[in-house]
Amino acid sequence: MNDGLFSSNAEEIKFYIAEMLSDGEIHNRDKIREYVIEHFHDRNILTEGMFTGALRSLVESSQGAYIIPQRGKYQKKIHNNIESQTKQLIDETIAKLNIICTQNVLELNENDIQSIHKNRKLLEMLNEFKNTL
């Protein structure tokens, strides 16, 4: 099974998911899955269903310690310092700005184009500020 380190495959998968999320940052589901595959004892037996079930179980049984701040994004909730809360807010703002700026170019008017340019500058500023934290 898993060399005796874990009592089940699900336990091992949840361990690696929790390990990746331990930084309190927002992580994309695909990146989490890549991390689990990289560390899992036998990637040949790891199925999408096993991963999905373990991820769902970890979130549902965590009593709010693990959250889904956006579709396909997961995070360990850390409230212990202002810096991590600020980074979380910046990450959420960046994600929402990216959604807002994803438009069909054929449907844009001049005001929309100007707003997208302003938002691009704002995204750059937010990323620069986040890197100083």
A tleap script that builds the chain and sets N, CA, C and O, in Angstrom:
source leaprc.protein.ff14SB
mol = sequence {
  NMET ASN ASP GLY LEU PHE SER SER ASN ALA
  GLU GLU ILE LYS PHE TYR ILE ALA GLU MET
  LEU SER ASP GLY GLU ILE HIE ASN ARG ASP
  LYS ILE ARG GLU TYR VAL ILE GLU HIE PHE
  HIE ASP ARG ASN ILE LEU THR GLU GLY MET
  PHE THR GLY ALA LEU ARG SER LEU VAL GLU
  SER SER GLN GLY ALA TYR ILE ILE PRO GLN
  ARG GLY LYS TYR GLN LYS LYS ILE HIE ASN
  ASN ILE GLU SER GLN THR LYS GLN LEU ILE
  ASP GLU THR ILE ALA LYS LEU ASN ILE ILE
  CYS THR GLN ASN VAL LEU GLU LEU ASN GLU
  ASN ASP ILE GLN SER ILE HIE LYS ASN ARG
  LYS LEU LEU GLU MET LEU ASN GLU PHE LYS
  ASN THR CLEU
}
set mol.1.N position { 0.844 -1.190 0.000 }
set mol.1.CA position { 0.000 0.000 0.000 }
set mol.1.C position { 0.877 1.237 0.000 }
set mol.1.O position { 1.149 1.787 -1.067 }
set mol.2.N position { 1.335 1.700 1.176 }
set mol.2.CA position { 2.122 2.937 1.233 }
set mol.2.C position { 3.262 2.847 2.240 }
set mol.2.O position { 3.534 3.794 2.978 }
set mol.3.N position { 3.913 1.707 2.256 }
set mol.3.CA position { 5.093 1.494 3.080 }
set mol.3.C position { 4.850 1.694 4.574 }
set mol.3.O position { 5.809 1.909 5.317 }
set mol.4.N position { 3.616 1.632 5.035 }
set mol.4.CA position { 3.323 1.717 6.454 }
set mol.4.C position { 3.366 3.101 7.073 }
set mol.4.O position { 3.099 3.245 8.266 }
set mol.5.N position { 3.691 4.111 6.303 }
set mol.5.CA position { 3.743 5.464 6.854 }
set mol.5.C position { 2.355 6.033 7.090 }
set mol.5.O position { 2.158 6.862 7.978 }
set mol.6.N position { 1.398 5.589 6.298 }
set mol.6.CA position { 0.029 6.073 6.414 }
set mol.6.C position { -0.903 4.872 6.491 }
set mol.6.O position { -0.602 3.799 5.968 }
set mol.7.N position { -2.044 5.069 7.154 }
set mol.7.CA position { -2.979 3.949 7.301 }
set mol.7.C position { -3.798 3.699 6.039 }
set mol.7.O position { -4.399 2.635 5.887 }
set mol.8.N position { -3.823 4.684 5.128 }
set mol.8.CA position { -4.575 4.510 3.887 }
set mol.8.C position { -4.031 5.466 2.826 }
set mol.8.O position { -3.296 6.407 3.129 }
set mol.9.N position { -4.407 5.202 1.586 }
set mol.9.CA position { -4.029 6.112 0.502 }
set mol.9.C position { -4.648 7.487 0.709 }
set mol.9.O position { -4.004 8.507 0.463 }
set mol.10.N position { -5.895 7.512 1.160 }
set mol.10.CA position { -6.584 8.783 1.394 }
set mol.10.C position { -5.853 9.612 2.449 }
set mol.10.O position { -5.715 10.826 2.302 }
set mol.11.N position { -5.388 8.958 3.503 }
set mol.11.CA position { -4.657 9.664 4.548 }
set mol.11.C position { -3.368 10.272 3.984 }
set mol.11.O position { -3.004 11.399 4.321 }
set mol.12.N position { -2.693 9.522 3.136 }
set mol.12.CA position { -1.461 10.023 2.528 }
set mol.12.C position { -1.750 11.211 1.606 }
set mol.12.O position { -1.032 12.210 1.631 }
set mol.13.N position { -2.789 11.099 0.805 }
set mol.13.CA position { -3.160 12.194 -0.103 }
set mol.13.C position { -3.495 13.444 0.698 }
set mol.13.O position { -3.026 14.535 0.374 }
set mol.14.N position { -4.306 13.291 1.746 }
set mol.14.CA position { -4.671 14.439 2.583 }
set mol.14.C position { -3.442 15.053 3.252 }
set mol.14.O position { -3.362 16.272 3.407 }
set mol.15.N position { -2.496 14.219 3.643 }
set mol.15.CA position { -1.270 14.725 4.252 }
set mol.15.C position { -0.542 15.665 3.284 }
set mol.15.O position { -0.133 16.759 3.671 }
set mol.16.N position { -0.383 15.243 2.037 }
set mol.16.CA position { 0.348 16.062 1.065 }
set mol.16.C position { -0.437 17.308 0.654 }
set mol.16.O position { 0.154 18.355 0.389 }
set mol.17.N position { -1.755 17.199 0.600 }
set mol.17.CA position { -2.579 18.388 0.327 }
set mol.17.C position { -2.381 19.396 1.456 }
set mol.17.O position { -2.132 20.576 1.208 }
set mol.18.N position { -2.493 18.922 2.699 }
set mol.18.CA position { -2.324 19.809 3.862 }
set mol.18.C position { -0.925 20.404 3.898 }
set mol.18.O position { -0.749 21.568 4.257 }
set mol.19.N position { 0.067 19.605 3.526 }
set mol.19.CA position { 1.441 20.097 3.505 }
set mol.19.C position { 1.584 21.263 2.515 }
set mol.19.O position { 2.223 22.267 2.827 }
set mol.20.N position { 0.997 21.128 1.341 }
set mol.20.CA position { 1.097 22.199 0.355 }
set mol.20.C position { 0.331 23.441 0.799 }
set mol.20.O position { 0.784 24.564 0.576 }
set mol.21.N position { -0.809 23.247 1.418 }
set mol.21.CA position { -1.639 24.382 1.830 }
set mol.21.C position { -1.164 25.020 3.133 }
set mol.21.O position { -1.730 26.028 3.557 }
set mol.22.N position { -0.171 24.476 3.760 }
set mol.22.CA position { 0.259 24.954 5.079 }
set mol.22.C position { 0.797 26.380 5.070 }
set mol.22.O position { 0.905 26.997 6.130 }
set mol.23.N position { 1.136 26.918 3.903 }
set mol.23.CA position { 1.662 28.289 3.838 }
set mol.23.C position { 0.568 29.354 3.921 }
set mol.23.O position { 0.864 30.543 4.041 }
set mol.24.N position { -0.701 28.924 3.857 }
set mol.24.CA position { -1.798 29.880 3.959 }
set mol.24.C position { -2.107 30.606 2.662 }
set mol.24.O position { -3.031 31.418 2.612 }
set mol.25.N position { -1.349 30.327 1.616 }
set mol.25.CA position { -1.585 30.958 0.316 }
set mol.25.C position { -2.715 30.237 -0.408 }
set mol.25.O position { -3.063 29.107 -0.063 }
set mol.26.N position { -3.286 30.897 -1.417 }
set mol.26.CA position { -4.302 30.272 -2.259 }
set mol.26.C position { -3.585 29.444 -3.321 }
set mol.26.O position { -2.678 29.932 -3.996 }
set mol.27.N position { -4.006 28.173 -3.463 }
set mol.27.CA position { -3.380 27.282 -4.436 }
set mol.27.C position { -4.419 26.731 -5.402 }
set mol.27.O position { -5.537 26.391 -5.013 }
set mol.28.N position { -4.033 26.650 -6.654 }
set mol.28.CA position { -4.855 26.095 -7.712 }
set mol.28.C position { -4.943 24.576 -7.549 }
set mol.28.O position { -3.957 23.924 -7.207 }
set mol.29.N position { -6.117 24.027 -7.794 }
set mol.29.CA position { -6.360 22.588 -7.637 }
set mol.29.C position { -5.362 21.766 -8.440 }
set mol.29.O position { -4.861 20.755 -7.948 }
set mol.30.N position { -5.065 22.184 -9.671 }
set mol.30.CA position { -4.140 21.427 -10.512 }
set mol.30.C position { -2.736 21.396 -9.924 }
set mol.30.O position { -2.051 20.376 -10.007 }
set mol.31.N position { -2.303 22.496 -9.334 }
set mol.31.CA position { -0.980 22.543 -8.705 }
set mol.31.C position { -0.935 21.654 -7.468 }
set mol.31.O position { 0.071 21.000 -7.194 }
set mol.32.N position { -2.042 21.638 -6.724 }
set mol.32.CA position { -2.117 20.760 -5.549 }
set mol.32.C position { -2.004 19.309 -6.007 }
set mol.32.O position { -1.275 18.517 -5.411 }
set mol.33.N position { -2.728 18.970 -7.065 }
set mol.33.CA position { -2.703 17.598 -7.584 }
set mol.33.C position { -1.295 17.228 -8.047 }
set mol.33.O position { -0.823 16.125 -7.771 }
set mol.34.N position { -0.622 18.140 -8.748 }
set mol.34.CA position { 0.758 17.888 -9.181 }
set mol.34.C position { 1.667 17.609 -7.978 }
set mol.34.O position { 2.512 16.715 -8.014 }
set mol.35.N position { 1.476 18.388 -6.924 }
set mol.35.CA position { 2.287 18.217 -5.710 }
set mol.35.C position { 2.047 16.834 -5.101 }
set mol.35.O position { 2.992 16.146 -4.716 }
set mol.36.N position { 0.777 16.436 -5.018 }
set mol.36.CA position { 0.442 15.129 -4.453 }
set mol.36.C position { 1.051 14.020 -5.308 }
set mol.36.O position { 1.645 13.084 -4.772 }
set mol.37.N position { 0.912 14.115 -6.621 }
set mol.37.CA position { 1.463 13.098 -7.523 }
set mol.37.C position { 2.978 12.988 -7.338 }
set mol.37.O position { 3.534 11.889 -7.321 }
set mol.38.N position { 3.628 14.129 -7.202 }
set mol.38.CA position { 5.085 14.162 -7.030 }
set mol.38.C position { 5.535 13.443 -5.761 }
set mol.38.O position { 6.603 12.831 -5.739 }
set mol.39.N position { 4.726 13.515 -4.706 }
set mol.39.CA position { 5.124 12.964 -3.411 }
set mol.39.C position { 4.470 11.617 -3.057 }
set mol.39.O position { 4.941 10.923 -2.155 }
set mol.40.N position { 3.420 11.256 -3.741 }
set mol.40.CA position { 2.671 10.032 -3.429 }
set mol.40.C position { 3.558 8.806 -3.631 }
set mol.40.O position { 4.385 8.778 -4.542 }
set mol.41.N position { 3.388 7.805 -2.791 }
set mol.41.CA position { 4.273 6.632 -2.807 }
set mol.41.C position { 4.202 5.844 -4.110 }
set mol.41.O position { 5.196 5.234 -4.505 }
set mol.42.N position { 3.055 5.839 -4.789 }
set mol.42.CA position { 2.920 5.100 -6.053 }
set mol.42.C position { 1.957 5.839 -6.971 }
set mol.42.O position { 0.747 5.617 -6.939 }
set mol.43.N position { 2.515 6.711 -7.779 }
set mol.43.CA position { 1.664 7.546 -8.643 }
set mol.43.C position { 0.866 6.732 -9.651 }
set mol.43.O position { -0.098 7.247 -10.216 }
set mol.44.N position { 1.235 5.479 -9.894 }
set mol.44.CA position { 0.508 4.643 -10.850 }
set mol.44.C position { -0.867 4.229 -10.343 }
set mol.44.O position { -1.751 3.912 -11.139 }
set mol.45.N position { -1.054 4.230 -9.037 }
set mol.45.CA position { -2.366 3.833 -8.501 }
set mol.45.C position { -3.219 5.041 -8.106 }
set mol.45.O position { -4.393 4.886 -7.771 }
set mol.46.N position { -2.639 6.233 -8.142 }
set mol.46.CA position { -3.372 7.445 -7.751 }
set mol.46.C position { -4.341 7.836 -8.861 }
set mol.46.O position { -3.928 8.135 -9.982 }
set mol.47.N position { -5.631 7.830 -8.539 }
set mol.47.CA position { -6.646 8.195 -9.534 }
set mol.47.C position { -7.210 9.579 -9.242 }
set mol.47.O position { -7.040 10.120 -8.149 }
set mol.48.N position { -7.871 10.129 -10.221 }
set mol.48.CA position { -8.529 11.425 -10.052 }
set mol.48.C position { -9.575 11.348 -8.946 }
set mol.48.O position { -9.722 12.278 -8.153 }
set mol.49.N position { -10.302 10.230 -8.899 }
set mol.49.CA position { -11.329 10.049 -7.876 }
set mol.49.C position { -10.746 10.007 -6.468 }
set mol.49.O position { -11.324 10.568 -5.537 }
set mol.50.N position { -9.606 9.345 -6.314 }
set mol.50.CA position { -8.944 9.295 -5.007 }
set mol.50.C position { -8.543 10.698 -4.566 }
set mol.50.O position { -8.765 11.087 -3.419 }
set mol.51.N position { -7.951 11.455 -5.490 }
set mol.51.CA position { -7.519 12.805 -5.168 }
set mol.51.C position { -8.711 13.696 -4.830 }
set mol.51.O position { -8.698 14.404 -3.823 }
set mol.52.N position { -9.738 13.658 -5.673 }
set mol.52.CA position { -10.920 14.494 -5.465 }
set mol.52.C position { -11.603 14.161 -4.140 }
set mol.52.O position { -11.994 15.061 -3.397 }
set mol.53.N position { -11.744 12.885 -3.850 }
set mol.53.CA position { -12.381 12.473 -2.601 }
set mol.53.C position { -11.595 12.920 -1.382 }
set mol.53.O position { -12.176 13.387 -0.402 }
set mol.54.N position { -10.280 12.780 -1.437 }
set mol.54.CA position { -9.442 13.185 -0.302 }
set mol.54.C position { -9.481 14.696 -0.111 }
set mol.54.O position { -9.545 15.183 1.018 }
set mol.55.N position { -9.441 15.433 -1.210 }
set mol.55.CA position { -9.501 16.897 -1.127 }
set mol.55.C position { -10.837 17.350 -0.536 }
set mol.55.O position { -10.871 18.201 0.353 }
set mol.56.N position { -11.921 16.786 -1.025 }
set mol.56.CA position { -13.256 17.128 -0.509 }
set mol.56.C position { -13.367 16.768 0.971 }
set mol.56.O position { -13.884 17.550 1.769 }
set mol.57.N position { -12.880 15.582 1.328 }
set mol.57.CA position { -12.938 15.131 2.717 }
set mol.57.C position { -12.134 16.046 3.635 }
set mol.57.O position { -12.580 16.374 4.734 }
set mol.58.N position { -10.953 16.456 3.186 }
set mol.58.CA position { -10.116 17.345 4.000 }
set mol.58.C position { -10.839 18.669 4.262 }
set mol.58.O position { -10.871 19.149 5.395 }
set mol.59.N position { -11.410 19.247 3.225 }
set mol.59.CA position { -12.104 20.536 3.377 }
set mol.59.C position { -13.339 20.383 4.270 }
set mol.59.O position { -13.547 21.174 5.190 }
set mol.60.N position { -14.152 19.364 3.996 }
set mol.60.CA position { -15.408 19.193 4.733 }
set mol.60.C position { -15.198 18.835 6.202 }
set mol.60.O position { -16.007 19.211 7.051 }
set mol.61.N position { -14.137 18.122 6.505 }
set mol.61.CA position { -13.920 17.693 7.893 }
set mol.61.C position { -13.048 18.667 8.693 }
set mol.61.O position { -12.773 18.433 9.869 }
set mol.62.N position { -12.620 19.743 8.062 }
set mol.62.CA position { -11.661 20.641 8.722 }
set mol.62.C position { -12.311 21.702 9.608 }
set mol.62.O position { -11.604 22.474 10.255 }
set mol.63.N position { -13.625 21.755 9.650 }
set mol.63.CA position { -14.348 22.750 10.452 }
set mol.63.C position { -13.908 24.181 10.105 }
set mol.63.O position { -13.756 25.032 10.981 }
set mol.64.N position { -13.711 24.417 8.810 }
set mol.64.CA position { -13.374 25.759 8.343 }
set mol.64.C position { -11.891 26.070 8.278 }
set mol.64.O position { -11.514 27.174 7.887 }
set mol.65.N position { -11.040 25.122 8.653 }
set mol.65.CA position { -9.596 25.378 8.594 }
set mol.65.C position { -9.106 25.428 7.151 }
set mol.65.O position { -8.168 26.160 6.836 }
set mol.66.N position { -9.747 24.644 6.269 }
set mol.66.CA position { -9.428 24.672 4.840 }
set mol.66.C position { -10.650 25.210 4.116 }
set mol.66.O position { -11.777 24.784 4.365 }
set mol.67.N position { -10.407 26.153 3.216 }
set mol.67.CA position { -11.514 26.811 2.541 }
set mol.67.C position { -11.312 26.794 1.025 }
set mol.67.O position { -10.224 26.518 0.518 }
set mol.68.N position { -12.405 27.101 0.327 }
set mol.68.CA position { -12.389 27.236 -1.124 }
set mol.68.C position { -12.747 28.692 -1.421 }
set mol.68.O position { -13.923 29.005 -1.608 }
set mol.69.N position { -11.750 29.596 -1.470 }
set mol.69.CA position { -12.051 31.006 -1.661 }
set mol.69.C position { -12.588 31.344 -3.050 }
set mol.69.O position { -13.293 32.337 -3.227 }
set mol.70.N position { -12.248 30.510 -4.029 }
set mol.70.CA position { -12.730 30.671 -5.402 }
set mol.70.C position { -12.827 29.277 -6.006 }
set mol.70.O position { -12.229 28.329 -5.498 }
set mol.71.N position { -13.574 29.160 -7.079 }
set mol.71.CA position { -13.717 27.863 -7.730 }
set mol.71.C position { -12.343 27.334 -8.146 }
set mol.71.O position { -11.577 28.024 -8.819 }
set mol.72.N position { -12.049 26.114 -7.741 }
set mol.72.CA position { -10.798 25.475 -8.103 }
set mol.72.C position { -9.585 25.956 -7.331 }
set mol.72.O position { -8.454 25.616 -7.678 }
set mol.73.N position { -9.809 26.750 -6.282 }
set mol.73.CA position { -8.712 27.279 -5.467 }
set mol.73.C position { -8.947 26.855 -4.020 }
set mol.73.O position { -10.075 26.856 -3.529 }
set mol.74.N position { -7.869 26.496 -3.361 }
set mol.74.CA position { -7.957 26.012 -1.989 }
set mol.74.C position { -6.941 26.737 -1.122 }
set mol.74.O position { -5.902 27.197 -1.595 }
set mol.75.N position { -7.274 26.826 0.165 }
set mol.75.CA position { -6.418 27.579 1.074 }
set mol.75.C position { -6.617 27.105 2.503 }
set mol.75.O position { -7.722 26.748 2.912 }
set mol.76.N position { -5.521 27.109 3.251 }
set mol.76.CA position { -5.625 26.905 4.693 }
set mol.76.C position { -5.815 28.282 5.300 }
set mol.76.O position { -5.039 29.204 5.048 }
set mol.77.N position { -6.847 28.403 6.094 }
set mol.77.CA position { -7.173 29.678 6.704 }
set mol.77.C position { -6.203 29.959 7.847 }
set mol.77.O position { -6.139 29.209 8.822 }
set mol.78.N position { -5.464 31.032 7.716 }
set mol.78.CA position { -4.509 31.420 8.754 }
set mol.78.C position { -4.848 32.846 9.169 }
set mol.78.O position { -4.809 33.768 8.354 }
set mol.79.N position { -5.176 33.012 10.423 }
set mol.79.CA position { -5.552 34.340 10.926 }
set mol.79.C position { -4.546 34.858 11.942 }
set mol.79.O position { -4.855 35.751 12.730 }
set mol.80.N position { -3.357 34.303 11.923 }
set mol.80.CA position { -2.454 34.634 13.008 }
set mol.80.C position { -1.679 35.931 12.829 }
set mol.80.O position { -1.094 36.424 13.793 }
set mol.81.N position { -1.655 36.501 11.623 }
set mol.81.CA position { -0.952 37.765 11.505 }
set mol.81.C position { -1.520 38.627 10.396 }
set mol.81.O position { -2.181 38.137 9.480 }
set mol.82.N position { -1.257 39.888 10.490 }
set mol.82.CA position { -1.784 40.861 9.534 }
set mol.82.C position { -1.173 40.644 8.156 }
set mol.82.O position { -1.844 40.823 7.139 }
set mol.83.N position { 0.098 40.258 8.123 }
set mol.83.CA position { 0.771 40.059 6.840 }
set mol.83.C position { 0.077 38.995 5.994 }
set mol.83.O position { -0.165 39.211 4.807 }
set mol.84.N position { -0.244 37.855 6.592 }
set mol.84.CA position { -0.895 36.799 5.815 }
set mol.84.C position { -2.307 37.198 5.398 }
set mol.84.O position { -2.761 36.830 4.315 }
set mol.85.N position { -3.003 37.946 6.249 }
set mol.85.CA position { -4.331 38.429 5.884 }
set mol.85.C position { -4.246 39.430 4.736 }
set mol.85.O position { -5.098 39.432 3.847 }
set mol.86.N position { -3.218 40.280 4.754 }
set mol.86.CA position { -3.031 41.257 3.680 }
set mol.86.C position { -2.729 40.543 2.377 }
set mol.86.O position { -3.287 40.888 1.335 }
set mol.87.N position { -1.841 39.542 2.423 }
set mol.87.CA position { -1.525 38.777 1.218 }
set mol.87.C position { -2.768 38.085 0.679 }
set mol.87.O position { -2.982 38.045 -0.533 }
set mol.88.N position { -3.582 37.544 1.567 }
set mol.88.CA position { -4.814 36.872 1.150 }
set mol.88.C position { -5.744 37.856 0.455 }
set mol.88.O position { -6.305 37.543 -0.595 }
set mol.89.N position { -5.909 39.030 1.025 }
set mol.89.CA position { -6.764 40.048 0.422 }
set mol.89.C position { -6.242 40.459 -0.954 }
set mol.89.O position { -7.019 40.617 -1.896 }
set mol.90.N position { -4.927 40.631 -1.066 }
set mol.90.CA position { -4.332 41.005 -2.346 }
set mol.90.C position { -4.549 39.888 -3.367 }
set mol.90.O position { -4.904 40.166 -4.513 }
set mol.91.N position { -4.341 38.632 -2.973 }
set mol.91.CA position { -4.558 37.503 -3.885 }
set mol.91.C position { -6.009 37.451 -4.376 }
set mol.91.O position { -6.262 37.234 -5.561 }
set mol.92.N position { -6.943 37.651 -3.467 }
set mol.92.CA position { -8.354 37.632 -3.844 }
set mol.92.C position { -8.687 38.786 -4.786 }
set mol.92.O position { -9.444 38.615 -5.742 }
set mol.93.N position { -8.121 39.960 -4.516 }
set mol.93.CA position { -8.352 41.129 -5.368 }
set mol.93.C position { -7.769 40.899 -6.755 }
set mol.93.O position { -8.409 41.218 -7.757 }
set mol.94.N position { -6.569 40.353 -6.822 }
set mol.94.CA position { -5.937 40.061 -8.107 }
set mol.94.C position { -6.783 39.068 -8.899 }
set mol.94.O position { -6.995 39.249 -10.098 }
set mol.95.N position { -7.259 38.033 -8.240 }
set mol.95.CA position { -8.088 37.030 -8.926 }
set mol.95.C position { -9.364 37.657 -9.480 }
set mol.95.O position { -9.763 37.365 -10.607 }
set mol.96.N position { -9.999 38.513 -8.693 }
set mol.96.CA position { -11.234 39.152 -9.157 }
set mol.96.C position { -10.969 40.133 -10.301 }
set mol.96.O position { -11.757 40.216 -11.243 }
set mol.97.N position { -9.862 40.874 -10.222 }
set mol.97.CA position { -9.503 41.789 -11.314 }
set mol.97.C position { -9.229 41.008 -12.598 }
set mol.97.O position { -9.609 41.446 -13.684 }
set mol.98.N position { -8.581 39.870 -12.480 }
set mol.98.CA position { -8.324 39.052 -13.667 }
set mol.98.C position { -9.624 38.570 -14.303 }
set mol.98.O position { -9.736 38.501 -15.527 }
set mol.99.N position { -10.594 38.240 -13.475 }
set mol.99.CA position { -11.898 37.823 -13.997 }
set mol.99.C position { -12.586 38.988 -14.705 }
set mol.99.O position { -13.123 38.835 -15.802 }
set mol.100.N position { -12.561 40.148 -14.064 }
set mol.100.CA position { -13.189 41.339 -14.645 }
set mol.100.C position { -12.575 41.690 -15.996 }
set mol.100.O position { -13.282 42.096 -16.919 }
set mol.101.N position { -11.259 41.533 -16.107 }
set mol.101.CA position { -10.544 41.945 -17.319 }
set mol.101.C position { -10.579 40.892 -18.424 }
set mol.101.O position { -10.060 41.125 -19.515 }
set mol.102.N position { -11.176 39.756 -18.156 }
set mol.102.CA position { -11.290 38.726 -19.187 }
set mol.102.C position { -12.588 38.970 -19.948 }
set mol.102.O position { -13.669 38.563 -19.522 }
set mol.103.N position { -12.451 39.635 -21.065 }
set mol.103.CA position { -13.611 40.029 -21.862 }
set mol.103.C position { -13.394 39.666 -23.324 }
set mol.103.O position { -12.261 39.468 -23.761 }
set mol.104.N position { -14.469 39.580 -24.066 }
set mol.104.CA position { -14.399 39.399 -25.502 }
set mol.104.C position { -13.990 40.739 -26.116 }
set mol.104.O position { -14.700 41.734 -25.971 }
set mol.105.N position { -12.863 40.761 -26.791 }
set mol.105.CA position { -12.314 41.996 -27.343 }
set mol.105.C position { -13.304 42.666 -28.298 }
set mol.105.O position { -13.348 43.894 -28.380 }
set mol.106.N position { -14.079 41.890 -29.001 }
set mol.106.CA position { -15.025 42.450 -29.969 }
set mol.106.C position { -16.162 43.232 -29.311 }
set mol.106.O position { -16.818 44.049 -29.956 }
set mol.107.N position { -16.386 42.974 -28.023 }
set mol.107.CA position { -17.482 43.631 -27.313 }
set mol.107.C position { -17.039 44.849 -26.500 }
set mol.107.O position { -17.864 45.478 -25.837 }
set mol.108.N position { -15.753 45.185 -26.543 }
set mol.108.CA position { -15.228 46.276 -25.724 }
set mol.108.C position { -15.426 47.628 -26.399 }
set mol.108.O position { -15.290 47.769 -27.614 }
set mol.109.N position { -15.752 48.614 -25.572 }
set mol.109.CA position { -15.775 49.986 -26.065 }
set mol.109.C position { -14.517 50.693 -25.543 }
set mol.109.O position { -13.716 50.095 -24.825 }
set mol.110.N position { -14.355 51.951 -25.905 }
set mol.110.CA position { -13.151 52.700 -25.527 }
set mol.110.C position { -12.986 52.799 -24.010 }
set mol.110.O position { -11.873 52.680 -23.498 }
set mol.111.N position { -14.094 53.018 -23.289 }
set mol.111.CA position { -14.021 53.093 -21.821 }
set mol.111.C position { -13.555 51.776 -21.209 }
set mol.111.O position { -12.771 51.765 -20.260 }
set mol.112.N position { -14.046 50.663 -21.763 }
set mol.112.CA position { -13.616 49.349 -21.272 }
set mol.112.C position { -12.115 49.156 -21.471 }
set mol.112.O position { -11.421 48.663 -20.582 }
set mol.113.N position { -11.630 49.542 -22.623 }
set mol.113.CA position { -10.209 49.396 -22.930 }
set mol.113.C position { -9.362 50.231 -21.969 }
set mol.113.O position { -8.334 49.767 -21.477 }
set mol.114.N position { -9.796 51.451 -21.707 }
set mol.114.CA position { -9.081 52.309 -20.757 }
set mol.114.C position { -9.097 51.691 -19.350 }
set mol.114.O position { -8.091 51.718 -18.642 }
set mol.115.N position { -10.228 51.145 -18.965 }
set mol.115.CA position { -10.333 50.503 -17.649 }
set mol.115.C position { -9.412 49.290 -17.554 }
set mol.115.O position { -8.803 49.057 -16.510 }
set mol.116.N position { -9.307 48.532 -18.612 }
set mol.116.CA position { -8.425 47.363 -18.605 }
set mol.116.C position { -6.972 47.807 -18.435 }
set mol.116.O position { -6.214 47.177 -17.698 }
set mol.117.N position { -6.584 48.886 -19.113 }
set mol.117.CA position { -5.219 49.400 -18.954 }
set mol.117.C position { -4.967 49.852 -17.512 }
set mol.117.O position { -3.898 49.600 -16.956 }
set mol.118.N position { -5.943 50.513 -16.918 }
set mol.118.CA position { -5.804 50.942 -15.519 }
set mol.118.C position { -5.710 49.731 -14.594 }
set mol.118.O position { -4.909 49.708 -13.659 }
set mol.119.N position { -6.538 48.729 -14.869 }
set mol.119.CA position { -6.513 47.523 -14.040 }
set mol.119.C position { -5.182 46.786 -14.175 }
set mol.119.O position { -4.687 46.219 -13.201 }
set mol.120.N position { -4.601 46.791 -15.372 }
set mol.120.CA position { -3.294 46.155 -15.554 }
set mol.120.C position { -2.251 46.835 -14.670 }
set mol.120.O position { -1.439 46.167 -14.029 }
set mol.121.N position { -2.279 48.169 -14.643 }
set mol.121.CA position { -1.349 48.909 -13.786 }
set mol.121.C position { -1.604 48.591 -12.312 }
set mol.121.O position { -0.668 48.418 -11.531 }
set mol.122.N position { -2.872 48.518 -11.952 }
set mol.122.CA position { -3.231 48.185 -10.574 }
set mol.122.C position { -2.730 46.785 -10.210 }
set mol.122.O position { -2.204 46.585 -9.115 }
set mol.123.N position { -2.888 45.820 -11.113 }
set mol.123.CA position { -2.395 44.463 -10.868 }
set mol.123.C position { -0.886 44.460 -10.653 }
set mol.123.O position { -0.386 43.775 -9.761 }
set mol.124.N position { -0.166 45.217 -11.461 }
set mol.124.CA position { 1.290 45.312 -11.307 }
set mol.124.C position { 1.650 45.895 -9.943 }
set mol.124.O position { 2.553 45.400 -9.269 }
set mol.125.N position { 0.943 46.945 -9.544 }
set mol.125.CA position { 1.211 47.576 -8.249 }
set mol.125.C position { 0.906 46.625 -7.105 }
set mol.125.O position { 1.673 46.539 -6.146 }
set mol.126.N position { -0.209 45.908 -7.195 }
set mol.126.CA position { -0.577 44.961 -6.137 }
set mol.126.C position { 0.463 43.846 -6.021 }
set mol.126.O position { 0.851 43.469 -4.915 }
set mol.127.N position { 0.912 43.320 -7.160 }
set mol.127.CA position { 1.933 42.266 -7.125 }
set mol.127.C position { 3.247 42.789 -6.555 }
set mol.127.O position { 3.899 42.094 -5.775 }
set mol.128.N position { 3.638 43.983 -6.926 }
set mol.128.CA position { 4.863 44.569 -6.386 }
set mol.128.C position { 4.744 44.756 -4.862 }
set mol.128.O position { 5.668 44.442 -4.112 }
set mol.129.N position { 3.584 45.276 -4.427 }
set mol.129.CA position { 3.384 45.483 -2.994 }
set mol.129.C position { 3.400 44.150 -2.248 }
set mol.129.O position { 4.019 44.032 -1.190 }
set mol.130.N position { 2.724 43.156 -2.797 }
set mol.130.CA position { 2.659 41.837 -2.158 }
set mol.130.C position { 4.068 41.254 -2.000 }
set mol.130.O position { 4.363 40.601 -0.999 }
set mol.131.N position { 4.923 41.487 -2.975 }
set mol.131.CA position { 6.291 40.959 -2.911 }
set mol.131.C position { 7.127 41.657 -1.841 }
set mol.131.O position { 8.176 41.141 -1.454 }
set mol.132.N position { 6.693 42.805 -1.360 }
set mol.132.CA position { 7.433 43.499 -0.299 }
set mol.132.C position { 7.043 42.994 1.079 }
set mol.132.O position { 7.740 43.263 2.058 }
set mol.133.N position { 5.938 42.263 1.167 }
set mol.133.CA position { 5.467 41.767 2.475 }
set mol.133.C position { 6.275 40.578 2.935 }
set mol.133.O position { 6.018 40.036 4.010 }
savepdb mol mol.pdb
quit
